[in-house]
Amino acid sequence: MNLVVVLNHTALTALYRADPFLTGLYIKASRGTGRVIVPSLSVLAAERQDTGAGQHAASLRFAENVPFTTGHAVDAMD
C-alpha cells in the first residue's frame, strides 16, 4: 500500500526542524513507497512562519509540488 500525505505549512516547518515522524514519511516517499505532496501556498506560509522552511520544502527532491491555480482559488471561495 502506498502512503500519500499532503503537508501543510505547520508540517513543512516541523519537517524543516527534523521532526522524526515527518522525516520518516519523507524517507518512505524517497524509497518509492509513498508520495509527499506540497502545495505551493504551504511553502509560502512555512517560509513566513520560519525563515528557511519554505526554501527547504521547495527543494525536497522526493516531494511533488502542486501549484495554486485559479481553479483552487475558485474552490476556496465557494
URHUSUL-V57203 format. One record per pair of residues at least 24 apart in sequence whose ideal C-beta (glycine too) atoms are under 8 Angstrom apart, sorted by the first residue. I is the first residue (numbers start at 1). J is the second residue. Records with the same first field share a line. If there is no record, write none. Layout:
I = J + J
This chain:
2 = 33 + 34 + 35
3 = 28 + 29 + 33 + 34 + 35
4 = 34 + 35 + 37
5 = 29 + 34 + 35 + 36 + 37
6 = 37 + 38 + 39
7 = 36 + 37 + 38 + 39 + 42 + 57 + 63
8 = 39 + 42 + 45
9 = 41 + 42 + 43 + 44 + 45 + 46 + 48 + 49 + 53
10 = 46 + 49
11 = 42
12 = 38 + 42 + 43 + 46 + 53 + 54 + 56 + 57
13 = 46 + 49 + 50 + 53
15 = 53 + 56 + 57
16 = 46 + 50 + 52 + 53 + 56 + 57
17 = 50 + 53
26 = 60 + 62 + 63
29 = 62 + 63
30 = 61 + 62
35 = 64
36 = 60 + 62 + 63 + 64
37 = 63 + 64 + 66
38 = 63 + 64 + 65 + 66
39 = 66 + 68
40 = 65 + 66 + 67 + 68
41 = 68
